[in-house]
Amino acid sequence: MSNAELLVGQLSHCKETSPRKWIARCPSHDDHSPSLSVRELADGHVLVKCHAGCETQEVLESVGLSMRNLFPDNQRAIDRRKIWAKKHELIKELLSEEKMYVLIFNAHVAAGKSATELEVKRVALARVRIQKIERILGDE
């Protein structure tokens, strides 16, 4: 839900006059005919104008909102950062697991235990993954 939709959902006698433009009764004064205009710009900013003279902050406070509700929500950017942080964490975890696999394999071989063909292929894959992950992490 956009900030404009949040606002207009709180207004009485609200009518959409065109895409992303509404008129409503102003909640800040005893309005008998719609005197409040709300417009959502393409970038997500919301414009609010009471044609009877109420201050924008008064209008917003009367419906439990604040001036920050007129500005685009940075939630998408925050979500992208959270997603990247989680991916980064998982990548580091994978790197750690691959390194552990190689260490255990090397310890077994050093102890004189023979490795199967499947184990040799798996440790080779682990080494390739380690190189790729370290390259990815190095590019940050």
TIRO-2110 file (N, C-alpha, C; in Angstrom, 1 decimal):
// TIRO-2110
0.8, -1.2, 0.0, N, 1, A
0.0, 0.0, 0.0, CA, 1, A
0.9, 1.2, 0.0, C, 1, A
0.6, 2.2, -0.9, N, 2, A
1.4, 3.4, -1.0, CA, 2, A
1.0, 4.3, 0.1, C, 2, A
1.9, 5.3, 0.4, N, 3, A
1.6, 6.3, 1.4, CA, 3, A
0.3, 7.1, 1.1, C, 3, A
0.1, 7.4, -0.2, N, 4, A
-1.1, 8.1, -0.6, CA, 4, A
-2.4, 7.2, -0.3, C, 4, A
-2.3, 6.0, -0.6, N, 5, A
-3.4, 5.1, -0.3, CA, 5, A
-3.7, 5.0, 1.2, C, 5, A
-2.6, 5.0, 2.0, N, 6, A
-2.7, 5.0, 3.4, CA, 6, A
-3.5, 6.2, 3.9, C, 6, A
-3.1, 7.4, 3.3, N, 7, A
-3.8, 8.6, 3.7, CA, 7, A
-5.2, 8.6, 3.3, C, 7, A
-5.5, 8.4, 2.0, N, 8, A
-6.9, 8.5, 1.5, CA, 8, A
-7.8, 7.5, 2.2, C, 8, A
-7.2, 6.4, 2.6, N, 9, A
-8.0, 5.4, 3.3, CA, 9, A
-8.5, 5.9, 4.7, C, 9, A
-7.9, 7.0, 5.2, N, 10, A
-8.3, 7.5, 6.5, CA, 10, A
-9.3, 8.7, 6.3, C, 10, A
-9.6, 9.1, 5.1, N, 11, A
-10.4, 10.3, 4.8, CA, 11, A
-11.8, 10.0, 4.5, C, 11, A
-12.7, 10.9, 4.9, N, 12, A
-14.1, 10.7, 4.6, CA, 12, A
-14.5, 11.3, 3.3, C, 12, A
-15.5, 10.8, 2.7, N, 13, A
-16.1, 11.3, 1.4, CA, 13, A
-14.9, 11.5, 0.4, C, 13, A
-14.1, 10.5, 0.3, N, 14, A
-12.9, 10.6, -0.5, CA, 14, A
-13.3, 10.0, -1.9, C, 14, A
-12.9, 10.7, -2.9, N, 15, A
-13.2, 10.3, -4.3, CA, 15, A
-11.9, 10.4, -5.2, C, 15, A
-11.6, 9.4, -5.9, N, 16, A
-10.5, 9.5, -6.9, CA, 16, A
-11.0, 10.2, -8.1, C, 16, A
-10.3, 11.4, -8.4, N, 17, A
-10.7, 12.2, -9.5, CA, 17, A
-10.0, 11.8, -10.8, C, 17, A
-8.8, 11.3, -10.7, N, 18, A
-8.1, 10.7, -11.8, CA, 18, A
-7.0, 9.8, -11.2, C, 18, A
-6.2, 9.1, -12.0, N, 19, A
-5.2, 8.2, -11.4, CA, 19, A
-4.3, 9.0, -10.5, C, 19, A
-4.2, 8.5, -9.2, N, 20, A
-3.3, 9.0, -8.2, CA, 20, A
-3.7, 10.4, -7.7, C, 20, A
-5.0, 10.8, -7.9, N, 21, A
-5.4, 12.1, -7.5, CA, 21, A
-6.8, 11.9, -6.8, C, 21, A
-7.0, 12.5, -5.6, N, 22, A
-8.2, 12.4, -4.8, CA, 22, A
-8.6, 13.7, -4.3, C, 22, A
-9.9, 13.8, -4.0, N, 23, A
-10.5, 14.9, -3.2, CA, 23, A
-11.2, 14.3, -2.0, C, 23, A
-11.3, 15.0, -0.9, N, 24, A
-11.9, 14.5, 0.3, CA, 24, A
-12.3, 15.6, 1.2, C, 24, A
-13.1, 15.3, 2.2, N, 25, A
-13.4, 16.3, 3.2, CA, 25, A
-12.1, 16.3, 4.1, C, 25, A
-11.8, 17.6, 4.5, N, 26, A
-10.6, 17.8, 5.3, CA, 26, A
-10.9, 17.3, 6.7, C, 26, A
-10.1, 16.5, 7.3, N, 27, A
-10.4, 16.0, 8.7, CA, 27, A
-10.0, 17.1, 9.8, C, 27, A
-9.3, 18.1, 9.4, N, 28, A
-8.8, 19.1, 10.3, CA, 28, A
-9.8, 20.2, 10.6, C, 28, A
-10.9, 20.3, 9.8, N, 29, A
-11.9, 21.3, 10.1, CA, 29, A
-13.3, 20.7, 9.8, C, 29, A
-14.3, 21.4, 10.2, N, 30, A
-15.7, 21.0, 9.9, CA, 30, A
-16.0, 21.2, 8.5, C, 30, A
-15.6, 20.2, 7.7, N, 31, A
-15.7, 20.3, 6.2, CA, 31, A
-17.0, 19.7, 5.7, C, 31, A
-17.8, 20.5, 5.0, N, 32, A
-19.1, 19.9, 4.5, CA, 32, A
-19.0, 19.5, 3.1, C, 32, A
-18.0, 20.0, 2.4, N, 33, A
-17.8, 19.7, 1.0, CA, 33, A
-16.3, 19.4, 0.8, C, 33, A
-15.9, 18.5, -0.1, N, 34, A
-14.5, 18.2, -0.2, CA, 34, A
-13.6, 19.4, -0.5, C, 34, A
-12.7, 19.7, 0.4, N, 35, A
-11.8, 20.8, 0.2, CA, 35, A
-10.3, 20.4, 0.3, C, 35, A
-10.1, 19.1, 0.4, N, 36, A
-8.8, 18.5, 0.5, CA, 36, A
-8.4, 17.8, -0.7, C, 36, A
-7.2, 18.2, -1.3, N, 37, A
-6.7, 17.5, -2.5, CA, 37, A
-5.5, 16.7, -2.1, C, 37, A
-5.4, 15.5, -2.6, N, 38, A
-4.3, 14.6, -2.4, CA, 38, A
-3.8, 14.1, -3.7, C, 38, A
-2.5, 14.2, -3.9, N, 39, A
-2.0, 13.7, -5.2, CA, 39, A
-0.7, 12.9, -4.9, C, 39, A
-0.6, 11.8, -5.6, N, 40, A
0.6, 11.0, -5.5, CA, 40, A
1.4, 11.2, -6.8, C, 40, A
2.7, 11.6, -6.6, N, 41, A
3.6, 11.8, -7.7, CA, 41, A
4.2, 10.4, -8.2, C, 41, A
4.7, 10.4, -9.4, N, 42, A
5.3, 9.2, -9.9, CA, 42, A
6.4, 8.6, -9.0, C, 42, A
7.1, 9.5, -8.3, N, 43, A
8.2, 9.0, -7.5, CA, 43, A
7.8, 8.6, -6.1, C, 43, A
6.5, 8.7, -5.8, N, 44, A
6.0, 8.2, -4.5, CA, 44, A
5.7, 9.4, -3.5, C, 44, A
6.2, 10.6, -3.8, N, 45, A
5.9, 11.7, -3.0, CA, 45, A
4.4, 12.0, -3.0, C, 45, A
3.8, 12.5, -1.8, N, 46, A
2.4, 12.8, -1.7, CA, 46, A
2.2, 14.2, -1.5, C, 46, A
1.4, 14.9, -2.3, N, 47, A
1.1, 16.3, -2.1, CA, 47, A
-0.3, 16.4, -1.4, C, 47, A
-0.4, 17.2, -0.4, N, 48, A
-1.7, 17.4, 0.3, CA, 48, A
-2.0, 18.9, 0.4, C, 48, A
-3.2, 19.3, 0.0, N, 49, A
-3.5, 20.7, 0.0, CA, 49, A
-5.0, 20.9, 0.5, C, 49, A
-5.1, 21.6, 1.6, N, 50, A
-6.5, 21.9, 2.1, CA, 50, A
-6.8, 23.3, 1.6, C, 50, A
-7.8, 23.4, 0.7, N, 51, A
-8.1, 24.7, 0.1, CA, 51, A
-8.8, 25.6, 1.0, C, 51, A
-9.1, 25.2, 2.2, N, 52, A
-9.7, 26.1, 3.3, CA, 52, A
-8.6, 26.7, 4.1, C, 52, A
-7.4, 26.2, 4.0, N, 53, A
-6.3, 26.8, 4.7, CA, 53, A
-5.6, 26.0, 5.8, C, 53, A
-6.1, 24.8, 6.0, N, 54, A
-5.5, 24.0, 7.1, CA, 54, A
-4.0, 23.6, 6.7, C, 54, A
-3.2, 23.6, 7.7, N, 55, A
-1.8, 23.2, 7.5, CA, 55, A
-1.7, 21.7, 7.2, C, 55, A
-0.8, 21.3, 6.3, N, 56, A
-0.6, 19.9, 6.0, CA, 56, A
-0.4, 19.1, 7.2, C, 56, A
0.5, 19.5, 8.1, N, 57, A
0.8, 18.8, 9.3, CA, 57, A
-0.5, 18.5, 10.2, C, 57, A
-1.4, 19.5, 10.3, N, 58, A
-2.6, 19.4, 11.0, CA, 58, A
-3.5, 18.3, 10.4, C, 58, A
-3.6, 18.3, 9.0, N, 59, A
-4.4, 17.4, 8.3, CA, 59, A
-3.9, 15.9, 8.6, C, 59, A
-2.6, 15.8, 8.5, N, 60, A
-2.0, 14.4, 8.7, CA, 60, A
-2.2, 14.0, 10.2, C, 60, A
-1.9, 14.9, 11.1, N, 61, A
-2.0, 14.5, 12.6, CA, 61, A
-3.5, 14.1, 12.9, C, 61, A
-4.4, 14.7, 12.2, N, 62, A
-5.8, 14.4, 12.6, CA, 62, A
-6.2, 13.0, 12.1, C, 62, A
-5.4, 12.4, 11.3, N, 63, A
-5.7, 11.0, 10.9, CA, 63, A
-4.6, 10.1, 11.4, C, 63, A
-3.8, 10.6, 12.3, N, 64, A
-2.7, 9.7, 12.9, CA, 64, A
-1.5, 9.5, 12.0, C, 64, A
-1.2, 10.4, 11.1, N, 65, A
-0.1, 10.3, 10.2, CA, 65, A
0.9, 11.4, 10.5, C, 65, A
2.1, 11.4, 9.9, N, 66, A
3.0, 12.5, 10.1, CA, 66, A
3.6, 12.9, 8.7, C, 66, A
4.4, 14.0, 8.7, N, 67, A
4.9, 14.5, 7.5, CA, 67, A
5.8, 13.4, 6.8, C, 67, A
6.4, 12.5, 7.5, N, 68, A
7.2, 11.5, 6.9, CA, 68, A
6.4, 10.6, 6.0, C, 68, A
5.1, 10.5, 6.2, N, 69, A
4.2, 9.7, 5.4, CA, 69, A
4.0, 10.3, 4.0, C, 69, A
4.5, 11.5, 3.8, N, 70, A
4.4, 12.2, 2.4, CA, 70, A
5.5, 11.8, 1.5, C, 70, A
6.5, 11.2, 2.1, N, 71, A
7.7, 10.9, 1.3, CA, 71, A
7.8, 9.4, 0.9, C, 71, A
8.4, 9.1, -0.2, N, 72, A
8.5, 7.7, -0.6, CA, 72, A
9.1, 6.8, 0.4, C, 72, A
8.6, 5.7, 0.5, N, 73, A
9.0, 4.7, 1.5, CA, 73, A
10.3, 4.1, 1.0, C, 73, A
11.4, 4.1, 1.8, N, 74, A
12.6, 3.5, 1.4, CA, 74, A
12.7, 2.0, 1.7, C, 74, A
11.5, 1.4, 1.9, N, 75, A
11.4, 0.0, 2.3, CA, 75, A
12.1, -0.9, 1.3, C, 75, A
11.9, -0.6, 0.0, N, 76, A
12.5, -1.4, -1.0, CA, 76, A
14.1, -1.4, -0.8, C, 76, A
14.6, -0.3, -0.6, N, 77, A
16.1, -0.2, -0.4, CA, 77, A
16.5, -1.0, 0.8, C, 77, A
15.7, -0.8, 1.9, N, 78, A
16.0, -1.5, 3.1, CA, 78, A
15.9, -3.0, 2.9, C, 78, A
14.9, -3.4, 2.2, N, 79, A
14.7, -4.8, 2.0, CA, 79, A
15.8, -5.4, 1.1, C, 79, A
16.3, -4.6, 0.1, N, 80, A
17.4, -5.1, -0.7, CA, 80, A
18.7, -5.3, 0.2, C, 80, A
18.9, -4.3, 1.1, N, 81, A
20.1, -4.4, 1.9, CA, 81, A
19.9, -5.7, 2.9, C, 81, A
18.8, -5.9, 3.4, N, 82, A
18.5, -7.1, 4.2, CA, 82, A
18.8, -8.4, 3.5, C, 82, A
18.2, -8.4, 2.2, N, 83, A
18.4, -9.6, 1.4, CA, 83, A
19.9, -9.8, 1.1, C, 83, A
20.6, -8.7, 0.7, N, 84, A
22.0, -8.9, 0.5, CA, 84, A
22.8, -9.3, 1.7, C, 84, A
22.4, -8.8, 2.9, N, 85, A
23.1, -9.2, 4.1, CA, 85, A
22.9, -10.6, 4.4, C, 85, A
21.7, -11.1, 4.1, N, 86, A
21.4, -12.6, 4.4, CA, 86, A
22.2, -13.4, 3.4, C, 86, A
22.2, -13.0, 2.1, N, 87, A
23.0, -13.7, 1.1, CA, 87, A
24.4, -13.8, 1.4, C, 87, A
24.9, -12.6, 1.9, N, 88, A
26.3, -12.5, 2.3, CA, 88, A
26.6, -13.5, 3.4, C, 88, A
25.8, -13.5, 4.4, N, 89, A
25.9, -14.4, 5.5, CA, 89, A
25.9, -15.9, 5.0, C, 89, A
25.0, -16.2, 4.2, N, 90, A
24.9, -17.6, 3.6, CA, 90, A
26.2, -17.9, 2.8, C, 90, A
26.7, -17.0, 2.0, N, 91, A
27.9, -17.2, 1.2, CA, 91, A
29.1, -17.5, 2.1, C, 91, A
29.2, -16.7, 3.2, N, 92, A
30.3, -16.9, 4.1, CA, 92, A
30.2, -18.2, 4.8, C, 92, A
28.9, -18.6, 5.1, N, 93, A
28.7, -19.9, 5.8, CA, 93, A
29.1, -21.1, 4.8, C, 93, A
28.7, -20.9, 3.6, N, 94, A
29.1, -21.9, 2.6, CA, 94, A
30.6, -22.0, 2.4, C, 94, A
31.3, -20.9, 2.4, N, 95, A
32.8, -20.8, 2.3, CA, 95, A
33.4, -21.6, 3.5, C, 95, A
32.9, -21.3, 4.7, N, 96, A
33.4, -22.0, 5.9, CA, 96, A
33.2, -23.5, 5.8, C, 96, A
32.0, -23.9, 5.3, N, 97, A
31.7, -25.4, 5.2, CA, 97, A
32.7, -26.0, 4.1, C, 97, A
32.9, -25.4, 3.0, N, 98, A
33.7, -25.9, 2.0, CA, 98, A
35.2, -26.0, 2.5, C, 98, A
35.6, -25.0, 3.2, N, 99, A
37.0, -25.0, 3.8, CA, 99, A
37.1, -26.1, 4.8, C, 99, A
36.1, -26.3, 5.6, N, 100, A
36.1, -27.4, 6.6, CA, 100, A
36.2, -28.8, 5.9, C, 100, A
35.4, -28.9, 4.8, N, 101, A
35.5, -30.2, 4.1, CA, 101, A
36.9, -30.5, 3.6, C, 101, A
37.6, -29.5, 3.0, N, 102, A
38.9, -29.6, 2.5, CA, 102, A
39.9, -30.0, 3.7, C, 102, A
39.7, -29.3, 4.8, N, 103, A
40.6, -29.5, 6.0, CA, 103, A
40.5, -31.0, 6.5, C, 103, A
39.2, -31.4, 6.6, N, 104, A
39.0, -32.8, 7.1, CA, 104, A
39.5, -33.8, 6.1, C, 104, A
39.3, -33.6, 4.8, N, 105, A
39.8, -34.5, 3.8, CA, 105, A
41.4, -34.5, 3.9, C, 105, A
42.0, -33.4, 4.0, N, 106, A
43.5, -33.3, 4.1, CA, 106, A
44.0, -34.0, 5.3, C, 106, A
43.3, -33.9, 6.4, N, 107, A
43.7, -34.5, 7.7, CA, 107, A
43.6, -36.1, 7.5, C, 107, A
42.5, -36.5, 6.9, N, 108, A
42.3, -38.0, 6.7, CA, 108, A
43.5, -38.6, 5.8, C, 108, A
43.8, -37.8, 4.7, N, 109, A
44.8, -38.3, 3.8, CA, 109, A
46.2, -38.2, 4.5, C, 109, A
46.4, -37.2, 5.3, N, 110, A
47.7, -37.1, 6.1, CA, 110, A
47.8, -38.2, 7.1, C, 110, A
46.7, -38.7, 7.6, N, 111, A
46.7, -39.8, 8.6, CA, 111, A
46.8, -41.1, 7.9, C, 111, A
46.9, -41.2, 6.6, N, 112, A
47.2, -42.4, 5.9, CA, 112, A
45.9, -43.1, 5.4, C, 112, A
44.8, -42.5, 5.5, N, 113, A
43.5, -43.1, 5.1, CA, 113, A
43.4, -42.8, 3.6, C, 113, A
42.9, -43.8, 2.9, N, 114, A
42.7, -43.7, 1.5, CA, 114, A
41.4, -43.0, 1.2, C, 114, A
41.4, -42.3, 0.1, N, 115, A
40.2, -41.5, -0.3, CA, 115, A
39.5, -42.2, -1.5, C, 115, A
38.2, -42.2, -1.6, N, 116, A
37.5, -42.8, -2.7, CA, 116, A
37.5, -41.8, -3.9, C, 116, A
37.2, -42.3, -5.0, N, 117, A
37.2, -41.4, -6.2, CA, 117, A
36.1, -40.3, -6.0, C, 117, A
35.0, -40.6, -5.4, N, 118, A
33.9, -39.7, -5.1, CA, 118, A
34.4, -38.6, -4.1, C, 118, A
35.2, -39.0, -3.1, N, 119, A
35.7, -38.0, -2.1, CA, 119, A
36.7, -37.1, -2.8, C, 119, A
37.6, -37.6, -3.7, N, 120, A
38.5, -36.8, -4.4, CA, 120, A
37.8, -35.8, -5.3, C, 120, A
36.8, -36.2, -6.0, N, 121, A
36.0, -35.3, -6.8, CA, 121, A
35.3, -34.2, -6.0, C, 121, A
34.8, -34.7, -4.8, N, 122, A
34.1, -33.7, -4.0, CA, 122, A
35.1, -32.6, -3.4, C, 122, A
36.3, -33.0, -3.0, N, 123, A
37.2, -32.0, -2.5, CA, 123, A
37.7, -31.1, -3.6, C, 123, A
37.8, -31.6, -4.9, N, 124, A
38.1, -30.7, -6.0, CA, 124, A
37.0, -29.7, -6.2, C, 124, A
35.8, -30.1, -6.1, N, 125, A
34.6, -29.2, -6.2, CA, 125, A
34.7, -28.2, -5.1, C, 125, A
35.0, -28.6, -3.9, N, 126, A
35.1, -27.7, -2.8, CA, 126, A
36.1, -26.6, -3.0, C, 126, A
37.3, -27.0, -3.6, N, 127, A
38.3, -26.1, -3.9, CA, 127, A
37.9, -25.0, -4.9, C, 127, A
37.2, -25.5, -5.9, N, 128, A
36.7, -24.6, -7.0, CA, 128, A
35.7, -23.6, -6.4, C, 128, A
34.8, -24.1, -5.5, N, 129, A
33.8, -23.3, -4.8, CA, 129, A
34.5, -22.2, -4.0, C, 129, A
35.5, -22.7, -3.2, N, 130, A
36.2, -21.7, -2.4, CA, 130, A
36.8, -20.6, -3.2, C, 130, A
37.4, -20.9, -4.3, N, 131, A
38.0, -19.9, -5.2, CA, 131, A
36.9, -18.9, -5.7, C, 131, A
35.8, -19.4, -6.1, N, 132, A
34.7, -18.6, -6.6, CA, 132, A
34.2, -17.7, -5.5, C, 132, A
33.9, -18.3, -4.4, N, 133, A
33.4, -17.5, -3.3, CA, 133, A
34.3, -16.4, -2.8, C, 133, A
35.6, -16.7, -2.7, N, 134, A
36.6, -15.7, -2.3, CA, 134, A
36.7, -14.6, -3.3, C, 134, A
36.5, -15.0, -4.6, N, 135, A
36.5, -13.9, -5.7, CA, 135, A
35.3, -13.0, -5.5, C, 135, A
34.1, -13.6, -5.2, N, 136, A
32.9, -12.8, -5.0, CA, 136, A
33.1, -11.9, -3.9, C, 136, A
33.5, -12.5, -2.8, N, 137, A
33.7, -11.6, -1.5, CA, 137, A
34.8, -10.6, -1.7, C, 137, A
35.8, -10.9, -2.5, N, 138, A
36.8, -9.9, -2.8, CA, 138, A
36.4, -8.7, -3.7, C, 138, A
35.3, -9.0, -4.5, N, 139, A
34.8, -7.9, -5.3, CA, 139, A
33.9, -6.9, -4.7, C, 139, A
33.6, -7.1, -3.4, N, 140, A
32.7, -6.2, -2.7, CA, 140, A
33.3, -4.9, -2.4, C, 140, A
END
